[in-house]
Each structure stands twice: as structure tokens, then as C-alpha cells.
């Protein structure tokens, strides 16, 4: 058995390759440090200070965090967030799965339909928030039509349904993107698996629930992680449509952070709120990965 010669790589060549790699990633590292690391460290320092952006900051320890958890707005905002989650996550997953499955089964035009459903995702959040605010207003097109049937739904003015109404709008916006993820997951499943199930006598429904859905676990995990992060960090729609109202019914953590830092000029408390928001997102992602994510092998 002949020996296989392994070419020796000189130290100079190793240094050259290493230098080239560092030069290629240097712009990314620079912008990461400039726009993420430095602001992040500064924001963390601000959480322990009281600062109105004009006078010198004053160290207050954990006072900002204590004031957040003692504020009645914390429970209100947490309730609003979970109300959004209850409506947004099930509907977005269900509609996205339905759209992706229909496109996957389509014999022609799948790319066209996929792009059509994806268009709302690339639409400006400001633009569609303004449009839907007018469409679903008391004198908007939707309620004018509903009055013909004796109905009048206060989508954004009733505290009990305002957050759910916003969740429905976000479902419409994000559904195409989630459908794309599920569609990619469907295409990754080897056709031989479906053929084997058909040979074993499994019908369409049994194949879908026993084979397709379990094999889509990576796609569902990805969607749920994205959905959890969006649910906690939603801002544009509540800010532009309801301004956190009525009666704080659509106040979110990011909206509260914005109001605290840039309107009340409480930069320290605003930074603390940002870290609390990040912590809630992190906990939700951990829960999803622990109880939903599974290792799938084809």
C-alpha cells in the first residue's frame, strides 16, 4: 500500500491565507463593532444611570429595572404582547402552511403565486399601516360595506379587539415570507418518502399528518422563532395606527421604550426596557427550541 503524500503548507502561506481572510471580513467586523458592540455596551451602562440626554448622567443602580417591574404598564404591555401572540402565531402558521401546500401542489404558476404572496412582506410597514388604518376606520371602506349587513366593527377603537386587529394585519404582511420557508421545507423532503408511503397504502391525509408535518419541523421551528421575536418587538403598526391606544390596549414593549427614551427623555429607563424586551424574546426562543425543535433525518 503506497503512502499518500500530504503537501506541506509553509508558515508564510498560512499567514498569507489568514491575512486575506481577515481583510475580507474586516468591513463586517468594523461595522459590527461600530453599530452593535459599542452601542450595546453604552446601552448596558445606561441601564444603571438616570439621564435625560442633557444633564450629566447619574448612577442609580438597579432603580430603572425596579421602576419597570413596579410600573402598572409592565403588566398591561405583557398582557398585550400575549394577546398578540395568541392571535398572530397560530393564524400565521396555519395560513402560511395552507398557502405553501397549495403552491407546492400547483401544477403550474407556483413561482408566480409565491411571489404574489411575498409582495406584502416587502411592502413598507408605514405605507400599509396608513392604508389599513383608513380602510378599517369607522368611516372606512370595510365598515361602510359591513353596515349594509347591520354590522359595525370598531377594529382599532375597541380595547378588547384592537391588538387582535393589528395581529391580523401583521399576519397578512408576513404570511408570504413564512410560506416561502415552509415551501422550501416541502421541497427538501425527498419524493421517495411519499412514494414509499403510497406503496404502504397511506392515503393523502395520513401522509400529510404522519409524514409531511413532522418532517417540516425545522421550518416550523424557524417560523415560530421569527414569530416570537416579531410579537415582542412589534412597533410600526401600534405606533402608526393606534399610538398605543385605546387605553394602552396596543402598547408594546418597543413602543414603551420609544416613548420613555425619546419623549419622556428617560434614556436610562428606556435602555433598561430594551434589555427587558430582549430578555423576554430570548426566553420565548429558548422555550420554542426546547419544546418544538427536533432533529430530523431524511
C-alpha positions in Angstrom: 0.0 0.0 0.0 1.6 3.2 -1.1 2.0 6.2 1.1 -0.1 9.2 0.4 2.0 12.3 0.4 0.5 15.4 2.1 1.8 18.7 0.8 3.5 20.8 3.4 2.0 24.2 3.9 4.6 26.8 4.9 4.1 29.2 7.7 4.2 32.1 5.3 1.4 30.6 3.2 -0.7 30.1 6.4 -0.2 33.7 7.4 -1.0 34.9 3.9 -4.3 33.0 3.8 -5.1 34.1 7.4 -4.4 37.8 6.5 -6.5 37.5 3.3 -9.4 36.1 5.4 -9.2 38.9 8.0 -9.1 41.5 5.3 -12.2 40.2 3.7 -14.2 40.2 6.9 -12.7 43.4 8.2 -15.5 45.7 6.9 -18.1 43.4 8.6 -16.2 43.4 11.9 -15.8 47.2 11.7 -19.5 47.8 11.3 -20.4 45.2 13.9 -18.2 46.9 16.4 -19.3 50.4 15.4 -23.1 49.9 15.2 -23.7 46.9 17.5 -21.0 46.3 20.1 -20.3 49.9 21.1 -24.0 51.0 21.3 -24.8 47.8 23.1 -22.2 48.4 25.8 -23.2 52.0 26.1 -26.9 51.0 26.4 -26.0 48.5 29.1 -24.2 51.2 31.0 -27.2 53.5 30.7 -29.5 50.9 32.3 -27.8 51.7 35.6 -28.0 55.5 35.2 -30.6 58.3 35.2 -30.0 60.5 32.2 -32.3 63.0 30.4 -29.9 63.4 27.4 -29.0 66.9 28.5 -27.7 67.0 32.1 -24.8 64.6 33.2 -25.9 61.0 33.9 -26.4 59.9 37.5 -25.7 56.4 38.7 -28.9 54.8 40.2 -28.0 51.1 40.2 -31.0 48.8 39.6 -33.5 51.6 40.1 -34.5 51.6 36.3 -35.3 47.9 36.3 -37.2 48.1 39.6 -39.3 51.0 38.3 -40.2 49.0 35.2 -41.4 46.0 37.1 -43.3 48.1 39.6 -45.0 50.2 36.8 -48.6 49.1 36.1 -47.7 49.5 32.4 -45.5 46.4 32.6 -48.4 44.0 33.2 -50.5 45.8 30.6 -47.8 45.6 28.0 -47.1 42.0 28.8 -50.8 41.2 28.5 -51.0 43.0 25.1 -48.0 41.0 23.9 -49.5 37.7 24.8 -52.8 38.7 23.2 -50.9 39.4 20.1 -49.1 36.1 20.3 -52.3 34.1 20.8 -53.8 35.6 17.6 -50.7 36.1 15.5 -48.7 32.8 15.8 -51.5 30.2 15.2 -53.0 32.2 12.3 -49.7 33.0 10.6 -48.5 29.4 10.8 -51.9 27.9 9.7 -52.3 30.3 6.7 -48.7 30.0 5.7 -48.9 26.2 5.7 -52.1 26.3 3.7 -50.6 28.7 1.1 -47.3 26.8 0.9 -49.1 23.4 0.5 -51.3 24.8 -2.3 -48.4 26.3 -4.2 -46.4 23.0 -3.7 -49.3 21.0 -5.2 -49.9 23.5 -8.0 -49.0 22.1 -11.4 -48.1 25.4 -13.0 -47.6 29.0 -11.9 -46.1 28.2 -8.5 -43.4 30.8 -8.8 -45.9 33.5 -9.7 -48.2 32.7 -6.8 -45.3 32.5 -4.4 -44.0 36.0 -5.4 -47.6 37.4 -5.2 -47.9 36.3 -1.6 -44.4 37.5 -0.8 -45.2 41.1 -2.1 -46.8 42.3 1.2 -43.7 41.3 3.1 -41.5 43.7 1.1 -44.2 46.5 1.3 -43.3 49.4 3.6 -44.8 48.9 7.1 -45.5 52.7 7.2 -47.4 52.6 3.9 -49.6 49.6 4.6 -50.3 50.8 8.2 -51.6 54.1 6.9 -53.7 52.4 4.3 -55.3 49.8 6.6 -55.9 52.5 9.2 -58.2 54.2 6.7 -59.7 51.0 5.3 -60.8 49.8 8.8 -61.7 53.1 10.3 -65.3 53.9 11.4 -66.0 55.6 8.1 -63.6 53.4 6.1 -64.5 51.2 3.2 -64.7 48.0 5.3 -67.2 49.3 7.8 -69.2 51.1 5.2 -69.6 47.7 3.5 -70.4 45.9 6.8 -73.2 48.4 7.6 -75.2 47.1 4.7 -75.5 43.9 6.8 -76.1 45.7 10.0 -72.6 45.4 11.3 -70.1 47.9 12.5 -66.8 46.6 13.9 -64.5 49.1 15.8 -61.3 47.4 14.7 -58.9 49.9 16.2 -61.0 51.7 18.7 -62.3 48.9 20.9 -59.7 48.0 23.5 -60.8 44.3 23.5 -60.0 43.7 19.8 -57.6 46.4 18.8 -54.5 44.3 19.4 -56.1 41.3 17.7 -56.9 43.6 14.7 -53.3 44.6 14.4 -52.2 41.0 14.7 -54.4 40.2 11.7 -52.7 42.9 9.7 -49.3 41.5 10.5 -50.4 38.0 9.6 -51.4 39.4 6.1 -48.0 41.0 5.8 -45.8 38.2 7.0 -47.7 35.2 5.6 -45.9 35.1 2.2 -42.5 35.1 3.9 -43.4 32.2 6.2 -45.0 30.4 3.2 -41.7 30.6 1.4 -39.9 29.0 4.4 -42.4 26.1 4.5 -42.4 25.8 0.7 -38.6 25.4 0.9 -39.1 22.7 3.6 -41.6 20.8 1.4 -39.2 20.8 -1.5 -36.4 19.5 0.8 -38.4 16.3 1.5 -37.3 13.5 -0.8 -40.2 12.4 -3.1 -39.2 8.7 -2.4 -40.6 9.1 1.1 -44.1 9.9 -0.3 -43.8 7.2 -2.8 -43.0 4.6 -0.1 -45.9 5.8 2.0 -48.2 5.4 -1.0 -47.0 1.9 -1.7 -47.7 1.1 2.0 -51.3 2.2 1.5 -51.2 5.5 3.3 -53.8 7.9 2.0 -53.3 11.7 1.4 -54.5 12.8 4.8 -52.4 10.2 6.7 -49.3 11.1 4.7 -49.8 14.8 5.4 -50.2 14.4 9.2 -47.9 11.5 9.8 -45.1 12.3 7.4 -45.2 15.8 5.9 -45.8 17.8 9.1 -43.2 16.0 11.2 -40.6 16.5 8.5 -41.4 20.2 8.4 -40.3 20.6 12.0 -37.2 22.7 11.0 -39.4 25.1 9.0 -41.9 25.4 11.8 -39.2 26.0 14.4 -37.7 28.8 12.2 -41.2 30.4 11.8 -42.0 30.2 15.5 -38.7 31.8 16.4 -39.3 34.6 14.0 -42.9 35.0 15.1 -42.0 35.2 18.8 -39.4 37.9 18.1 -41.8 39.9 16.0 -44.5 39.5 18.7 -42.4 41.0 21.4 -40.8 43.7 19.2 -43.8 44.9 17.2 -43.7 48.7 16.9 -44.7 50.2 13.5 -48.3 49.2 13.4 -49.3 50.1 17.0 -47.4 53.4 16.7 -48.9 54.5 13.4 -52.4 53.0 13.7 -53.4 53.4 17.3 -50.5 55.2 19.0 -50.6 52.6 21.7 -54.3 53.1 22.4 -57.1 52.9 23.1 -56.4 53.0 26.8 -52.9 51.4 26.3 -54.6 48.3 24.7 -52.0 48.2 21.9 -48.9 49.4 23.9 -45.9 47.1 23.2 -42.5 46.9 24.8 -40.7 48.6 21.9 -43.4 51.3 21.8 -43.0 51.8 25.5 -39.2 52.0 25.1 -39.6 54.7 22.4 -42.0 56.8 24.4 -39.8 56.5 27.5 -36.5 57.3 25.9 -37.4 59.9 23.2 -40.5 61.6 24.5 -40.1 61.4 28.3 -36.3 61.7 27.9 -35.6 58.9 30.3 -32.7 57.3 28.5 -31.7 55.0 31.4 -35.1 53.5 31.8 -35.5 53.3 28.0 -32.3 51.3 27.8 -33.5 49.0 30.7 -36.7 48.5 28.8 -34.8 47.5 25.7 -32.9 44.8 27.7 -36.1 43.6 29.3 -37.6 43.2 25.8 -34.5 41.3 24.6 -34.7 39.0 27.6 -38.4 38.2 27.0 -37.6 37.4 23.4 -34.7 35.2 24.4 -36.8 33.3 26.9 -39.5 32.7 24.3 -36.9 31.5 21.7 -35.5 29.1 24.3 -38.9 27.7 25.1 -39.6 27.1 21.4 -36.3 25.4 20.8 -36.7 23.2 23.8 -40.3 22.0 23.2 -40.7 22.3 19.4 -37.4 21.8 17.8 -36.5 18.2 16.9 -33.6 16.7 14.9 -34.9 15.5 11.6 -33.1 13.0 9.4 -34.3 12.0 5.9 
